[in-house]
Each structure stands twice: as C-alpha cells, then as structure tokens.
Amino acid sequence: MIKESLQKIKNLLPKHVTLVAVSKTKPISDIQEAYDAGQRIFGENKIQEMASKFEALPKDIEWHMIGHLQRNKVKYMAHFVNLIHGVDSLKTLQEINKQAKKHHRIINCLLQIKIAKEDSKFGLSFDQAKEIIASEEFKSLQNIKITGLMGMATFTDNEQQLSEEFSSLHTFFLQERINKSELTTLSMGMSGDYELAIKNGSNMVRIGSSIFGHRNYIA
Ligand SMILES: *Cc1c(COP(=O)(O)O)cnc(C)c1O
C-alpha cells in the first residue's frame, strides 16, 4: 500500500521537487516500508518522536523537523537533523546555533512564513523575516544556515485563495534570493494542496496522509 502510494506521488512530482514523506504518528514499520521503496527523506513534527525513530532506522535517512519547535528540545535532534522547516524566531535560531556548535555541525533551517489567513498557523510576517535575515545577531550565527522558506496555506478548498497564498510566498522568496543565493528551498504543499503549491513555485512538498494513510489523531 505505502509503496504504491509513494510511487504514484513520485510519478506526479516534477524532477525539481523534493518529496518529504511525513511520517509523524506512524510506526517504524511504515517508515521502513517507504525506505525499502527508495524514500530517504522523512518529516516529523515532534522532536522526541523523531529522535527515537532516528535511533531505530537506517542512518542514511534525512530527517526533517516540520513542526513548531520547543526551544528546550532542540538539543535532542541537534546531532542528526538535516533540515528544520519551522523556524519562526531569532531566539530559536540562536538555540539551534548553540546546539549545532556543540556537535560541530551547521544545521540548515527554513524560516516559516505565515501565509494562511488562520490564527492557528505559526510563522513570521514577510517584514519580520526580512528583519531577521538583515540583523547583526543573525549574521553572527556561524552554525546555522537559512537555506529557504516554508509556508502552510489556509485549510480550504478555495483554489483561488490557495494560489494567492502560495504565490505571495514565492514572490517573496524570489525577491530575497536576489541578495542571498543560499536561499534555494521553498517548502510548500501537503497532501491536499501540493499540486497547487508546485504550480505556484514550491520545490519541496511535505506529504503525509496520501502516502501513509490517514492519521488517527491530529498531530
Ligand atoms: C502533518 C504535516 C504535513 C503533512 O500533512 P498531510 O496532509 O498528511 O500531507 C505537512 N506539513 C506540516 C507542517 C505538517 O505538520
């Protein structure tokens, strides 16, 4: 089942789009099945859950943290995480930098931008993101690298609205990239909206339920 769903999605994705298989709440056996089918990038939204899965699974997996971060837990993933999607403050960047330094690593991060018109979603405004990137505090952090931006659209069927939200982030991404060539990743799109996200400039999609089936609880 997982193998077939994964293959179906991979066939739909253009070559330049990276697939993050979102395995939150799913057992090790499901991840192993996707791994055996060739998938190497997995996304989780709870740090400790990701850390125990990291311990149990093959070491050539790339682990992406896609959830909202609790700063006091960054230390549990600093030795292995490949990309942190949900960074939405300078304080969090400072903590990631501190923990990365302890492990002599540079950790790649995406700034999460709030594009949804919903109160429940986290993220920075465009101005706040610009401010962080331009700040001296940020420039002094040697053990992190901002490699792109991440956004979550409103939970709606309204394609017009989804397209507007995605394309607003794409436009901002292109503008910021002019002066910052290491911004290469634009993480937008989940099971319900990834095709629209790709049409509007996404080059990394985070897909869970369309690969692994529905989750039993909201995580
Ligand atoms: C759960 C989650 C996803 C995947 O959602 P699906 O609808 O299951 O594809 C993507 N991004 C984030 C940030 C998530 O928390």
The ligand as an SDF file (V2000), in Angstrom:
LIG
                    3D

 15 15  0  0  0  0  0  0  0  0999 V2000
    1.3250   16.9520    9.0770 C   0  0  0  0  0  0  0  0  0  0  0  0
    2.0140   17.9460    8.2740 C   0  0  0  0  0  0  0  0  0  0  0  0
    2.1490   17.8090    6.8850 C   0  0  0  0  0  0  0  0  0  0  0  0
    1.5700   16.6530    6.0940 C   0  0  0  0  0  0  0  0  0  0  0  0
    0.1800   16.6960    6.0830 O   0  0  0  0  0  0  0  0  0  0  0  0
   -0.6940   15.7290    5.1560 P   0  0  0  0  0  0  0  0  0  0  0  0
   -1.9620   16.4690    4.9650 O   0  0  0  0  0  0  0  0  0  0  0  0
   -0.8740   14.4690    5.9250 O   0  0  0  0  0  0  0  0  0  0  0  0
    0.0400   15.5010    3.8990 O   0  0  0  0  0  0  0  0  0  0  0  0
    2.8520   18.7790    6.1990 C   0  0  0  0  0  0  0  0  0  0  0  0
    3.4110   19.8270    6.8330 N   0  0  0  0  0  0  0  0  0  0  0  0
    3.3000   20.0020    8.1540 C   0  0  0  0  0  0  0  0  0  0  0  0
    3.9490   21.1810    8.7790 C   0  0  0  0  0  0  0  0  0  0  0  0
    2.6000   19.0740    8.9260 C   0  0  0  0  0  0  0  0  0  0  0  0
    2.5080   19.2560   10.2450 O   0  0  0  0  0  0  0  0  0  0  0  0
  1  2  1  0
  2  3  1  0
  2 14  2  0
  3  4  1  0
  3 10  2  0
  4  5  1  0
  5  6  1  0
  6  7  2  0
  6  8  1  0
  6  9  1  0
 10 11  1  0
 11 12  2  0
 12 13  1  0
 12 14  1  0
 14 15  1  0
M  END
$$$$
